[in-house]
Amino acid sequence: MTVPREPDDDEIDKVVDDPFEVDELTPVVAVGTRDDLADKARAALGAVSESANEDVAALAHDLKNPLTIIMLEATQIEQRIGAHMTPVIARGLERITQNAAYVDRLVSDLLDVASADAGKLDLRVENLDLARILSESVDRAVPTQDRGRVKLEINDIVYAEGDETRIERVVTNLVSNAFKYSDEYGIVTLRLDRRGRMACISVVDQGPGLSADEVGRVFERYRRATVGMTQGYGLGLYTCRRIIEAHKGKIGVDSIPGRGARFYFELPLAPRGSQQ
């Protein structure tokens, strides 16, 4: 009888290679994988009836609990291993957390799209420290090995009015998108500025850029760029648009083909007494 052997570290590394990597689609997508869930969600959102939106919302709510448990268990495993953590295990746990967070954002996007389409996107508005949100978004969205590629520029300390969870998700989606369309050495810049009575957050990449047609349509549902890497399902930017519109803000993109892109959004400033 042949005894199965344990995989070595190199073999494990090949399996858990990149936290944002999505394999190229084949004619058959494994049931229950990230691709499968996204395909089913996209098909469900293609329906316009109110009952379809309710079904999507119910499905997304059901997915939230197991995702929370996955992330919690990964954290507890890390704490239990402690000083005995090896680099391979550390990388594996980080990738579990990063991919679970990716799916969690996708599920949250589905919930918000369903709510917005039904006219029921409720916001919990408060004064937001945008500099803090940018810093924390980088910690959550960017793998440890890639954080050296992020340049954070806080040109003005400003507070805006908004729903913190959703604004952080907009930043995370834009940062993840910038990495998705950049090469492995490209720098991604996060910039915070004040523009009159609005706070402006920009995410600048060094990717292939967008054509004039793409600039005009990139925030449409299921729209993706046609150059560079095209992982994903075109839902993230559409969700960002709906969230910022619900905040009475503005979202847009400036780009020249071959020169990267600047995605940005603006939010109303918090009352003067809240600015520090």
C-alpha positions in Angstrom: 0.0 0.0 0.0 1.3 3.4 -1.0 1.4 6.0 1.9 0.5 9.5 0.7 3.4 12.0 1.3 3.0 15.4 2.8 3.5 18.3 0.2 6.7 20.3 0.7 6.9 24.1 1.1 7.5 24.7 -2.6 4.5 22.8 -3.6 2.3 24.6 -1.1 3.6 28.0 -2.4 2.5 27.0 -5.9 -1.1 26.4 -4.7 -1.4 29.6 -2.7 0.4 31.9 -5.1 -1.5 35.2 -5.2 -4.3 36.6 -3.1 -6.0 38.4 -5.9 -5.2 35.8 -8.6 -8.2 34.4 -10.5 -7.5 31.5 -12.8 -8.5 31.9 -16.4 -12.0 30.7 -17.0 -12.4 27.3 -18.6 -15.6 25.8 -20.0 -16.3 24.2 -16.6 -16.2 26.2 -13.4 -16.0 24.2 -10.2 -19.2 24.5 -8.1 -18.8 26.7 -5.0 -15.6 28.4 -6.2 -15.2 32.2 -6.3 -15.8 32.2 -10.0 -18.9 30.1 -9.7 -20.4 32.3 -7.0 -19.7 35.4 -9.0 -21.1 34.0 -12.2 -24.3 33.0 -10.4 -24.6 36.3 -8.6 -24.1 38.2 -11.9 -26.8 36.1 -13.6 -29.2 36.7 -10.7 -28.6 40.5 -10.9 -29.4 40.4 -14.6 -33.0 40.1 -13.7 -34.8 43.3 -13.0 -37.8 42.2 -11.0 -38.1 43.2 -7.3 -38.3 39.5 -6.3 -35.0 38.9 -8.0 -33.4 41.6 -6.0 -34.8 40.2 -2.8 -33.5 36.7 -3.7 -30.0 38.2 -4.3 -30.1 40.0 -1.0 -31.2 36.9 0.8 -28.4 34.9 -0.8 -25.8 37.5 0.1 -26.9 37.6 3.7 -26.6 33.8 3.9 -23.0 34.0 2.6 -22.0 36.6 5.2 -22.0 34.2 8.2 -19.7 31.5 6.8 -17.3 34.2 5.4 -17.1 35.8 8.9 -16.3 32.4 10.4 -13.6 31.7 7.8 -11.8 35.0 8.6 -12.3 34.5 12.4 -10.9 31.0 12.3 -7.9 32.1 10.3 -7.1 34.7 12.9 -7.5 32.2 15.8 -5.2 29.7 14.0 -2.6 32.4 13.7 -2.9 33.3 17.4 -2.7 29.6 18.4 0.4 28.9 16.4 2.1 32.0 17.6 5.9 31.7 17.8 5.8 28.4 15.9 4.5 30.1 12.7 6.6 29.2 9.6 6.8 31.6 6.6 4.8 29.1 4.5 2.0 28.9 7.0 2.0 32.7 7.5 1.7 33.2 3.8 -1.1 30.7 3.5 -3.1 32.3 6.4 -2.7 35.7 4.9 -4.0 34.4 1.5 -7.0 32.8 3.2 -7.8 36.1 4.8 -7.2 38.1 1.7 -9.4 35.9 -0.5 -12.1 35.7 2.1 -12.1 39.5 2.3 -12.4 39.6 -1.5 -15.4 37.4 -1.5 -16.9 39.4 1.4 -16.5 42.6 -0.6 -18.2 40.9 -3.6 -21.1 39.8 -1.4 -21.4 43.3 0.1 -21.4 44.7 -3.5 -24.2 42.4 -4.4 -26.2 43.6 -1.3 -25.7 47.2 -2.1 -26.5 46.9 -5.8 -29.7 45.0 -5.0 -30.6 47.7 -2.4 -29.8 50.6 -4.6 -31.7 49.2 -7.5 -34.7 48.8 -5.2 -34.3 52.3 -3.9 -33.4 51.0 -0.4 -29.7 51.8 0.1 -29.7 53.1 3.6 -26.6 55.0 4.8 -25.2 55.4 8.3 -23.8 58.8 7.9 -21.2 60.2 10.3 -18.1 62.4 10.3 -15.2 60.4 8.7 -11.5 60.8 9.2 -10.5 60.1 5.6 -6.8 59.9 6.3 -7.4 57.1 8.7 -9.7 55.3 6.3 -7.1 55.4 3.5 -4.4 54.0 5.8 -6.7 51.2 7.1 -7.9 50.4 3.6 -4.3 49.7 2.5 -3.8 47.4 5.4 -6.9 45.4 4.6 -6.8 45.4 0.8 -3.1 45.1 0.0 -1.0 42.0 0.7 2.0 42.5 2.9 4.5 41.9 0.1 2.9 44.6 -2.1 2.5 47.4 0.4 5.8 48.9 -0.6 4.2 49.6 -4.0 1.6 51.9 -2.3 2.3 55.6 -2.0 0.0 57.4 0.4 -0.3 61.2 -0.1 -2.3 63.1 2.5 -2.2 66.7 1.2 -5.1 67.9 3.4 -6.5 66.6 6.7 -10.2 66.7 6.1 -13.3 65.1 7.5 -16.3 64.2 5.3 -19.8 63.0 5.8 -20.4 59.4 4.9 -21.0 55.8 5.8 -17.6 54.5 6.9 -18.1 50.9 6.0 -19.2 51.7 2.5 -16.6 54.5 1.8 -13.9 52.1 3.0 -15.2 49.5 0.5 -15.1 52.1 -2.3 -11.5 52.8 -1.5 -10.7 49.1 -1.3 -12.4 48.4 -4.6 -10.5 51.1 -6.3 -7.1 50.0 -4.8 -7.7 46.4 -5.7 -8.7 47.5 -9.2 -5.5 49.5 -9.6 -3.4 46.5 -8.6 -5.4 44.3 -11.0 -4.5 46.4 -14.0 -0.9 47.2 -13.0 2.2 45.2 -13.6 4.0 43.6 -10.7 6.2 46.6 -10.1 3.7 49.4 -10.7 3.2 52.0 -8.0 -0.3 52.8 -6.8 -0.8 56.2 -5.3 -3.6 57.1 -2.9 -4.1 60.8 -2.6 -6.3 62.9 -0.3 -7.1 66.6 -1.1 -9.6 69.2 -0.3 -11.4 70.9 -3.2 -13.6 73.7 -2.1 -16.4 72.2 -0.1 -15.6 68.6 -1.1 -13.0 66.0 0.0 -11.4 64.3 -2.9 -9.8 60.8 -2.8 -7.8 59.7 -5.9 -6.3 56.3 -6.7 -3.7 56.6 -9.4 -2.1 53.5 -11.2 0.6 53.0 -13.8 -1.4 50.5 -15.8 -2.3 50.5 -19.5 -4.9 53.2 -19.2 -8.4 53.5 -20.7 -9.7 54.6 -24.1 -12.1 57.5 -24.4 -14.9 55.0 -24.8 -13.9 53.1 -21.8 -13.7 56.2 -19.7 -17.3 57.0 -20.5 -18.6 53.5 -19.7 -16.3 52.0 -17.1 -18.8 52.6 -14.2 -21.6 50.7 -16.0 -22.7 47.4 -14.6 -20.5 44.5 -15.7 -18.2 46.8 -17.7 -14.5 45.9 -17.7 -11.4 47.3 -19.4 -10.4 45.6 -22.6 -6.7 45.9 -22.1 -4.3 44.5 -19.5 -5.5 41.9 -17.0 -9.2 41.5 -16.9 -10.0 39.4 -13.8 -13.3 40.2 -12.1 -16.9 40.7 -13.2 -17.3 44.4 -13.7 -19.5 44.8 -10.6 -17.0 46.7 -8.2 -16.9 50.0 -10.1 -20.6 50.0 -10.7 -21.2 49.5 -6.9 -18.7 52.3 -6.2 -20.7 54.6 -8.4 -24.0 53.8 -6.7 -22.5 54.3 -3.2 -20.9 57.6 -4.0 -24.1 58.8 -5.8 -26.1 57.9 -2.6 -23.7 60.1 -0.7 -24.5 63.0 -3.1 -20.9 62.9 -4.2 -19.1 62.6 -7.5 -17.0 59.7 -9.0 -15.0 59.7 -12.2 -11.8 58.7 -14.0 -9.1 60.5 -15.9 -6.9 58.4 -18.2 -4.8 58.4 -21.3 -4.1 55.0 -23.1 -0.6 53.9 -22.1 -0.3 56.3 -19.2 -2.3 54.8 -16.4 -5.5 56.0 -14.8 -6.7 58.2 -11.9 -10.0 57.0 -10.4 -11.4 59.5 -7.9 -14.4 60.4 -5.9 -15.5 63.4 -4.0 -17.6 63.7 -0.8 -19.2 66.6 1.0 -17.1 67.9 3.8 -18.3 67.4 7.4 -19.6 70.6 9.2 -16.9 73.1 9.9 -16.8 72.3 13.6 -15.8 68.8 12.8 -12.7 69.7 10.8 -9.5 69.5 12.8 
